[in-house]
Amino acid sequence: MGKLPLSVAIITYNEEDIIGRTLESVRDIASEIIVVDSHSTDRTREIAQSYGAKVYVEDWKGYAGQKNSALEKCTQEWILFLDADEVVSDELRNSITEELKNPKADGYLINRRTYYLGKLLRYAWQPEWRLFLVRKYVKPKWVGEPHATLTIASNNIRKLKGDLIHFPYKDFEEHMRKSLAYAYISAEEYKNKGKKFKVYNLIFNPVWAFFREYVLDMAFMDGIRGLLIGFSYLISTFVKYAYLWEMWDNEAKSKRNNTGL
């Protein structure tokens, strides 16, 4: 399988346990691998370099900022964005290879399928189509925190066959820890945008988040794993609005202290 006019862009931080399989899945098709690392303290950079990646060490600028930094360093006609915990399946690799021989679009949506607690999910987080493969000249840009979204200056977008296999959590503890971290980042973003706290958000939004994921999105079909995922949405949504309340409350206290009230 020959190399394609393709840059693979990845951001990393302490990914030594997982980045090898990610790079292995694209090493035969990518002409260039760009890794922007935010000061890993493990062997992440050494492993990436062993796969021929160009590694840059930079301070953390947020998810969108870090991914945009990787994007700017790509030199090939096409860019495939991956996280260090994502693996290109054989079917997807073949689809990318065939499509780039005669491209019919400026961007391609790829379905990300999650491997969760020892099993590939069939319903939870499915389908999860995301724009990951784009032409460089259509001005790709990542926006939003903490779940950054890729935008391009074109509506010519198609879907590719094959899944991007996602390995986000090694266990349930890591799942909850990351969910709570994202909850804080989301609350900060709400606060920065001026979104006010409402009591009903703390009561009803978590319940709706659980119902939407577990029932409407059919996570219940994935058994106990689906139930855990449903409750993770309930908990993280509750914590997000609790953080938002705390942020506004702390600001109000600070203003009162500054005015002597």
HELIX and SHEET records of a PDB file:
HELIX    1   1 ILE A   19  GLU A   24  1                                   6    
HELIX    2   2 THR A   44  SER A   50  1                                   7    
HELIX    3   3 TYR A   63  GLU A   72  1                                  10    
HELIX    4   4 ASP A   90  LYS A  101  1                                  12    
HELIX    5   5 LYS A  136  VAL A  138  5                                   3    
HELIX    6   6 PHE A  172  ASN A  192  1                                  21    
HELIX    7   7 VAL A  199  PHE A  211  1                                  13    
HELIX    8   8 ARG A  212  LEU A  216  3                                   5    
HELIX    9   9 ALA A  219  ASP A  222  5                                   4    
HELIX   10  10 GLY A  223  THR A  259  1                                  37    
SHEET    1   A 7 LYS A  54  VAL A  57  0                                        
SHEET    2   A 7 ALA A  30  ASP A  37  1                                        
SHEET    3   A 7 LEU A   4  THR A  12  1                                        
SHEET    4   A 7 TRP A  78  ASP A  83  1                                        
SHEET    5   A 7 TRP A 129  ARG A 135 -1                                        
SHEET    6   A 7 GLY A 107  TYR A 116 -1                                        
SHEET    7   A 7 LYS A 119  LEU A 120 -1                                        
SHEET    1   B 8 LYS A  54  VAL A  57  0                                        
SHEET    2   B 8 ALA A  30  ASP A  37  1                                        
SHEET    3   B 8 LEU A   4  THR A  12  1                                        
SHEET    4   B 8 TRP A  78  ASP A  83  1                                        
SHEET    5   B 8 TRP A 129  ARG A 135 -1                                        
SHEET    6   B 8 GLY A 107  TYR A 116 -1                                        
SHEET    7   B 8 ILE A 157  HIS A 166  1                                        
SHEET    8   B 8 GLU A  86  VAL A  88 -1                                        
SHEET    1   C 2 LYS A 141  VAL A 143  0                                        
SHEET    2   C 2 THR A 149  THR A 151 -1                                        
END                                                                             
